[in-house]
Amino acid sequence: MRIDLAGWTREATDMDPRAFLSIFEEADRLGFEGVWFNEFRFHQPRIPYPSPHLLAAAILARTERLRVGTSILVLPLHHPLLLAEEIGQLDHQSGGRIDVGIGRGTAPETFATLGVPHAEARARFETGFHLLTQALSTGSASSDRGPWRFSDTIVGPRPVQTPHPPIYVAGSTPETIGFAVDNDLPLLFSLEPPEGRQLGVLRAIADDRVPSVIARSSLSRYVVIGRTTAAAAEELEPLLAGLDERRRRFALQQGREAAAVDRETLLAERFIWGNPADCLAAIRDLGARTGIGALRCVFNGNGVLDPAAALSMMRLFAEAVLPSLRLAENP
C-alpha cells in the first residue's frame, strides 16, 4: 500500500514559507511516497497557497522522491489546454512525480467570482477532461474544427491513451463516479465524510468492477500515533475536540445545525490511532478489508494540531510503521 500525506492546507499553511516547505523535504527523507494539496481559490480568509501547481513546483525542486498530487484541481475553472501544458511541464521537470486529482467543484461563490456559470460545471468538467487527457496523451491540442470553445460538447466516454501523469477523480454523486468508471479512472475517496457513501454509489453503479477500481484508488485517515497507547490518547483527545469545534463552526457558517457524530463510529471510520503496533495492524486490516491501493495520512488533523506535533508523529510513524509495511511488500 502506498503511504502518502494530506491535510496541509488552509489554516495548516499559516507559517513561515521556509518552515512549511521543510516539512515536505523531511517527508521525502522519511520515506513517505507522496503529498496531496487542495485547490481553494478566493478563499476567505485569504490563504497563502491557492495554487497547488505553484506549490508543487517549489516542493518538487526541493525533494528527490516525493510525489505531489492535487486533491483536487477544480477542472471547470481552468482552460484544459493551458492546464495540460502546466501539468506537462511539472511532470517533465520533476521526472514524472506528479499526480493529478480532478473534480467538478461544489462552491458556487468561486464560480461566480470568475463569471463561470455553476450550472455548467458538469459539462465543463467532462468536456475539459477529454481535452486535457487528449493533450497529455498526444502532446497536441490541434483540431481540424478550428479553435476549441467551452460551448463545444463531447458526447459519451471517449477512448484515450493512458494519460501520464496519473489522473484521479474525486466526487460522490452517481454522475461523477459513473464518469470515473466509464473512463477507467481511480478515485480519491474523501475523509469528511468518510468513503462509505462513495463506495455505496460505486457498488450500485459497477459492483463487478469495485475491486479493480479500489486497488488503484486512494482513501484518507486521520493518524494519531504515540510510543504507547496512552501517549497516543493524549494527542487524540484535543484533536477530537478541535474537529468537533470546527464541524460546528462550518455548520454555523452554512446556516445549518452540525450533525452529531458518535465517537466510536468516528474513530472506526476516520482514524488510525494508538501505538506503532496498533497503527500497523489497523492499516493492514484496512488494506485487507477494502483492497485500497493507497492511504493518505493526515497527521495534523487538517490544521487542528500544530505542525510540531504532526512532525513528531510523522517521524515516529516513519521509524516504527513504514519499515514493516515495506517489508510486507518486499519480503
LOTIVEX-801444 format. One record per residue (C-alpha): residue in one letter; x, y, z; residue number from 1. Coordinates in Angstrom, 1 decimal. Layout:
# LOTIVEX-801444
A/X/Y/Z/NUM
...
***
This chain:
# LOTIVEX-801444
M/0.0/0.0/0.0/1
R/1.3/3.4/-1.0/2
I/1.6/5.8/2.0/3
D/1.0/9.5/1.3/4
L/0.4/12.7/3.3/5
A/-2.5/15.1/3.2/6
G/-4.0/17.8/5.4/7
W/-1.5/20.5/4.8/8
T/-3.9/23.1/3.5/9
R/-6.0/26.2/4.6/10
E/-5.1/27.1/8.2/11
A/-2.4/24.4/8.3/12
T/-0.3/26.5/6.0/13
D/-0.1/29.6/8.2/14
M/3.6/29.6/9.0/15
D/6.9/30.8/7.6/16
P/7.2/29.5/4.0/17
R/10.7/28.0/4.7/18
A/9.3/26.1/7.7/19
F/6.3/24.9/5.6/20
L/8.4/23.7/2.7/21
S/10.9/22.0/5.1/22
I/8.1/19.7/6.2/23
F/8.0/18.1/2.8/24
E/11.7/17.9/2.5/25
E/11.7/15.9/5.7/26
A/8.7/13.8/4.5/27
D/10.9/12.9/1.4/28
R/13.8/11.8/3.7/29
L/11.4/9.8/6.0/30
G/10.1/7.7/3.1/31
F/6.6/8.9/2.6/32
E/5.7/8.5/-1.1/33
G/3.5/11.5/-1.8/34
V/1.7/14.6/-0.6/35
W/-1.6/16.0/-1.8/36
F/-2.8/19.6/-1.8/37
N/-6.3/21.1/-2.4/38
E/-7.2/24.0/-4.7/39
F/-9.0/26.7/-2.8/40
R/-9.5/29.8/-5.0/41
F/-10.6/33.1/-3.5/42
H/-10.8/31.6/0.0/43
Q/-11.8/33.8/2.9/44
P/-9.9/34.5/4.9/45
R/-7.0/34.6/2.4/46
I/-4.7/31.5/2.4/47
P/-1.0/31.5/1.3/48
Y/-1.2/28.8/-1.4/49
P/-4.3/28.9/-3.5/50
S/-2.4/27.4/-6.5/51
P/-1.4/23.7/-5.9/52
H/0.8/23.8/-9.1/53
L/2.9/26.7/-7.9/54
L/3.3/24.9/-4.5/55
A/4.1/21.6/-6.2/56
A/6.9/23.3/-8.3/57
A/8.5/24.5/-5.1/58
I/8.3/21.2/-3.3/59
L/9.4/19.1/-6.3/60
A/12.5/21.3/-6.7/61
R/13.4/20.6/-3.0/62
T/12.8/16.8/-3.0/63
E/14.2/13.7/-4.7/64
R/11.4/11.0/-4.5/65
L/8.3/12.6/-3.1/66
R/5.3/12.7/-5.5/67
V/2.9/15.7/-5.4/68
G/-0.8/15.4/-6.1/69
T/-3.8/17.7/-6.4/70
S/-6.8/16.7/-4.5/71
I/-8.4/18.4/-6.3/72
L/-8.0/20.7/-9.2/73
V/-11.4/22.2/-9.9/74
L/-11.4/21.4/-13.6/75
P/-14.3/23.6/-14.7/76
L/-12.4/26.7/-13.5/77
H/-9.5/26.1/-15.9/78
H/-8.9/26.1/-19.6/79
P/-8.0/22.4/-20.1/80
L/-5.3/23.1/-22.8/81
L/-3.5/25.6/-20.6/82
L/-3.8/23.2/-17.7/83
A/-2.4/20.4/-19.8/84
E/0.7/22.5/-20.5/85
E/1.2/23.3/-16.9/86
I/0.8/19.6/-15.8/87
G/3.2/18.5/-18.6/88
Q/5.8/21.0/-17.5/89
L/5.6/19.9/-13.9/90
D/5.7/16.3/-14.9/91
H/8.8/16.9/-17.1/92
Q/10.8/19.0/-14.6/93
S/10.0/16.6/-11.7/94
G/11.0/13.5/-13.5/95
G/7.4/12.1/-13.5/96
R/6.4/12.8/-9.9/97
I/3.0/14.5/-10.4/98
D/-0.4/13.0/-9.7/99
V/-3.5/14.9/-11.0/100
G/-6.7/14.7/-9.0/101
I/-9.6/16.5/-10.6/102
G/-13.2/17.3/-9.6/103
R/-16.2/19.2/-10.6/104
G/-16.2/21.6/-7.7/105
T/-19.1/22.5/-5.3/106
A/-18.6/26.1/-4.2/107
P/-20.9/28.4/-6.3/108
E/-19.2/31.5/-4.9/109
T/-15.9/30.5/-6.5/110
F/-17.6/30.1/-9.9/111
A/-19.3/33.4/-9.5/112
T/-16.1/35.2/-8.8/113
L/-14.8/34.1/-12.2/114
G/-18.0/34.5/-14.0/115
V/-18.3/30.8/-14.7/116
P/-22.0/29.6/-14.6/117
H/-22.2/27.0/-11.8/118
A/-24.9/25.2/-13.8/119
E/-22.3/24.4/-16.5/120
A/-19.9/22.7/-14.0/121
R/-20.8/19.2/-15.1/122
A/-20.4/19.8/-18.8/123
R/-17.2/21.8/-18.4/124
F/-15.8/19.0/-16.2/125
E/-16.5/16.2/-18.6/126
T/-15.5/18.2/-21.8/127
G/-12.5/19.6/-20.1/128
F/-11.3/16.1/-19.0/129
H/-11.4/14.8/-22.6/130
L/-9.4/17.8/-23.9/131
L/-6.9/17.6/-21.0/132
T/-6.3/13.9/-21.5/133
Q/-6.0/14.2/-25.3/134
A/-3.4/16.9/-24.9/135
L/-1.5/15.0/-22.2/136
S/-1.6/11.8/-24.2/137
T/-0.6/13.1/-27.6/138
G/1.2/16.3/-26.7/139
S/-1.1/18.1/-29.1/140
A/-4.3/20.1/-28.9/141
S/-4.8/20.6/-32.6/142
S/-8.2/20.1/-34.1/143
D/-9.5/20.1/-37.7/144
R/-12.5/22.0/-36.4/145
G/-10.6/25.1/-35.5/146
P/-10.3/26.7/-32.1/147
W/-11.9/24.8/-29.3/148
R/-14.6/26.5/-27.2/149
F/-16.2/25.6/-23.9/150
S/-19.5/25.5/-25.7/151
D/-18.3/22.5/-27.7/152
T/-19.7/19.2/-26.4/153
I/-18.2/15.8/-26.4/154
V/-20.8/13.1/-26.1/155
G/-20.1/10.0/-24.0/156
P/-16.8/8.5/-22.8/157
R/-14.0/8.6/-25.4/158
P/-11.2/6.1/-25.6/159
V/-8.0/7.8/-24.7/160
Q/-4.4/6.7/-24.2/161
T/-3.4/6.2/-20.6/162
P/-2.5/9.7/-19.5/163
H/0.8/10.5/-18.0/164
P/0.8/11.6/-15.2/165
P/-1.9/9.5/-13.5/166
I/-5.3/11.2/-13.2/167
Y/-7.7/10.6/-10.3/168
V/-11.3/11.7/-9.8/169
A/-12.9/13.0/-6.6/170
G/-16.7/13.0/-6.2/171
S/-19.6/11.4/-4.5/172
T/-22.5/11.7/-7.0/173
P/-23.6/8.8/-9.3/174
E/-22.8/11.1/-12.3/175
T/-19.2/11.8/-11.2/176
I/-18.4/8.2/-10.0/177
G/-20.1/6.8/-13.1/178
F/-17.9/9.1/-15.2/179
A/-14.8/7.8/-13.4/180
V/-15.9/4.2/-14.0/181
D/-16.7/4.8/-17.7/182
N/-13.2/6.3/-18.2/183
D/-11.4/3.7/-16.1/184
L/-10.1/6.3/-13.6/185
P/-9.1/5.7/-9.9/186
L/-10.9/7.6/-7.2/187
L/-9.8/9.9/-4.4/188
F/-12.1/8.9/-1.6/189
S/-12.9/11.6/0.9/190
L/-12.3/11.8/4.7/191
E/-15.1/14.2/5.6/192
P/-17.5/12.5/5.2/193
P/-15.7/9.1/5.0/194
E/-15.7/6.9/1.9/195
G/-18.7/4.8/2.8/196
R/-21.1/6.9/0.7/197
Q/-18.8/6.9/-2.3/198
L/-18.3/3.1/-2.1/199
G/-22.1/2.6/-1.9/200
V/-22.5/4.6/-5.1/201
L/-19.7/2.8/-6.8/202
R/-21.1/-0.6/-5.9/203
A/-24.6/0.4/-7.2/204
I/-23.1/1.5/-10.5/205
A/-20.5/-1.2/-11.2/206
D/-20.3/-3.8/-8.5/207
D/-18.3/-6.1/-10.7/208
R/-15.5/-3.5/-11.1/209
V/-15.2/-2.4/-7.5/210
P/-12.1/-4.4/-6.7/211
S/-10.1/-3.2/-9.7/212
V/-11.2/0.5/-9.1/213
I/-10.3/0.4/-5.4/214
A/-6.9/-1.2/-5.9/215
R/-5.9/1.9/-7.9/216
S/-7.6/4.4/-5.7/217
S/-6.7/6.3/-2.5/218
L/-8.5/6.9/0.8/219
S/-7.7/9.0/3.8/220
R/-7.5/8.7/7.6/221
Y/-6.5/10.9/10.5/222
V/-3.4/9.2/12.0/223
V/-2.5/9.7/15.7/224
I/0.5/7.6/16.8/225
G/2.4/7.5/20.1/226
R/5.1/5.4/21.6/227
T/2.3/3.9/23.9/228
T/-1.4/3.8/23.5/229
A/-1.7/6.2/26.5/230
A/0.6/8.7/24.7/231
A/-1.5/8.5/21.5/232
A/-4.7/9.1/23.6/233
E/-3.2/12.3/24.9/234
E/-2.9/13.6/21.3/235
L/-6.3/12.1/20.3/236
E/-8.5/13.9/22.8/237
P/-7.6/17.5/21.8/238
L/-7.8/16.5/18.1/239
L/-11.3/15.2/18.6/240
A/-12.3/18.3/20.4/241
G/-10.8/20.5/17.7/242
L/-12.5/18.6/14.9/243
D/-15.9/18.9/16.7/244
E/-15.4/22.6/17.2/245
R/-14.5/23.1/13.5/246
R/-17.5/21.0/12.4/247
R/-19.8/23.2/14.5/248
R/-18.2/26.4/13.1/249
F/-18.5/25.3/9.5/250
A/-22.2/24.3/10.0/251
L/-22.9/27.7/11.6/252
Q/-21.3/29.5/8.6/253
Q/-23.5/27.4/6.3/254
G/-26.7/28.2/8.3/255
R/-27.3/24.7/9.4/256
E/-27.1/22.6/12.6/257
A/-24.0/20.4/13.0/258
A/-24.8/16.7/12.7/259
A/-23.9/14.7/15.8/260
V/-21.2/12.1/15.2/261
D/-20.9/9.1/17.5/262
R/-17.4/8.9/19.0/263
E/-16.9/5.2/18.3/264
T/-18.2/5.5/14.7/265
L/-15.9/8.5/14.2/266
L/-12.8/6.5/15.4/267
A/-13.7/3.4/13.4/268
E/-14.4/5.2/10.1/269
R/-11.9/8.1/10.1/270
F/-9.0/7.3/12.4/271
I/-5.9/5.1/12.7/272
W/-4.5/5.6/16.2/273
G/-2.6/4.0/19.0/274
N/1.0/2.8/19.5/275
P/3.0/1.6/16.4/276
A/1.7/-1.9/16.6/277
D/-1.9/-0.7/16.8/278
C/-1.4/1.5/13.8/279
L/0.3/-1.2/11.7/280
A/-2.4/-3.6/12.5/281
A/-5.1/-1.1/11.6/282
I/-3.5/-0.3/8.2/283
R/-3.1/-4.0/7.4/284
D/-6.8/-4.6/8.3/285
L/-7.9/-1.6/6.2/286
G/-6.0/-2.9/3.2/287
A/-7.4/-6.4/3.7/288
R/-11.0/-5.2/4.1/289
T/-11.0/-2.7/1.3/290
G/-8.2/-3.7/-1.1/291
I/-7.3/0.0/-1.3/292
G/-4.1/0.8/-3.2/293
A/-3.0/4.0/-1.3/294
L/-3.6/5.7/2.0/295
R/-3.4/9.5/2.6/296
C/-2.3/10.0/6.2/297
V/-3.5/13.2/7.9/298
F/-1.2/13.7/10.9/299
N/-2.2/17.3/11.7/300
G/-6.0/17.0/11.8/301
N/-6.2/19.2/8.7/302
G/-4.7/22.0/10.8/303
V/-6.2/21.3/14.2/304
L/-2.9/20.1/15.6/305
D/0.2/22.3/15.4/306
P/3.0/21.4/12.9/307
A/5.5/20.3/15.6/308
A/3.1/17.7/16.9/309
A/2.3/16.5/13.4/310
L/6.0/16.2/12.5/311
S/6.7/14.3/15.7/312
M/4.1/11.7/14.8/313
M/5.3/11.6/11.2/314
R/8.8/10.7/12.4/315
L/7.6/8.0/14.8/316
F/5.4/6.5/12.0/317
A/8.3/6.5/9.6/318
E/10.6/4.9/12.2/319
A/8.2/2.3/13.6/320
V/5.5/1.6/11.0/321
L/6.8/2.3/7.5/322
P/9.6/-0.3/7.6/323
S/7.1/-3.1/8.5/324
L/4.8/-2.1/5.7/325
R/7.6/-2.0/3.2/326
L/8.9/-5.4/4.4/327
A/5.4/-6.9/3.8/328
E/5.5/-5.6/0.2/329
N/9.1/-6.7/-0.4/330
P/9.7/-9.8/1.7/331
***
